Amino acid sequence: MSRSAVFLDEMGVGPLWRLRQGLAPEAVDVVAEAAVEMEIAVAAPVLEAESEVVTEVVAEVVAEVVVEAAVEVQAEAPAAVAATPAPVATPDDTAWFDDAPPPPPAKQFSDADIAALDWEGLTAAVAKCARCDLCKTRKGVVMGRGDRQGAWLMLASSPSRLEEREGRALPGEQGKLLDNMLKAIEVDAGSDVYITHLLKCRPLDEAGQERLPTEAESAACRPYFERELALLQPRTIVTLGSMAAAGINPGEKPVRGKVRQLGNASVVATFHPEQLLQDGTGKAKARAWADLCLAKSTHGG
């Protein structure tokens, strides 16, 4: 027993409380406060002459307790740290991502592949097409729309800026005018007509202005139109505008007012609805009416 413990025992103060092993470091402050309270409790009954001795002994006891607690806490600290395992990289760790190679480009279909596609596959292939350089400047592709079993095919050359933005063939006023034109010859535009383009992308020059498609661009996109034609199997094709009339049968000079053939389909040329909207004289509209009447009589029924 230490000198301090013997002295306190002789004074009747009681046993010396020691810090238990594993006590948190915060408990040291509690022990110190208890020791100070002990000092006050002891000082009251003793003689004034002994107060200085008691104070010295209590201070010595408190210092001894604090030192022992600090030693015990330090002894256990390394074990606590060692008990915490180092984090291990999980399978979801994406630190490698920055160094990963880029994903492979989308598969480009050959002409034979395109010829075997169904409607859904054809739409998906057009959306990811990179068969020509138009994929580098386009803002979007324009796939055909309408009745996929329709007997009438309305065919334009290439999408306009509005069509590219809307992602839809002949939207807005152009589409409304075409619907009215067909209604005039008793054709239901909502159930018996399919509308598409020879090209699915909008050709632009270096200044960002619309231009005519090149032969290479037309040839690259031609298999998509031919697959639409094979899936649709229309009875009558009405070309909208001079470019569509010339492009549907390359090398053949189109003539308005005459019926041509493309496979089993009859082909009649007329004006593009955009031209008719800009016609202030009414002459183009009169000619377009004659074209539609020719197409209707050829179509029959």
Secondary structure, DSSP 8 states (H G I E B T S, - for coil): --HHHHHHHHTT--------TT--TTHHHHHHHHHHHHHHHHHTTS-GGGHHHHHHHHHHHHHHHHHHHHHHHHHHHHHHHHHS------TT--TTGGGS----------HHHHTT--HHHHHHHHHT--SSGGGGT-S-----EE-TT-SEEEEESS--HHHHHHTSSS-HHHHHHHHHHHHHTT--TTTSEEEEES-SS--B-TTS-B----HHHHHHHHHHHHHHHHHH--SEEEEESHHHHHHSSTT----TTS-EEETTEEEEEE--HHHHHT-SSSHHHHHHHHHHHHHHHHH--
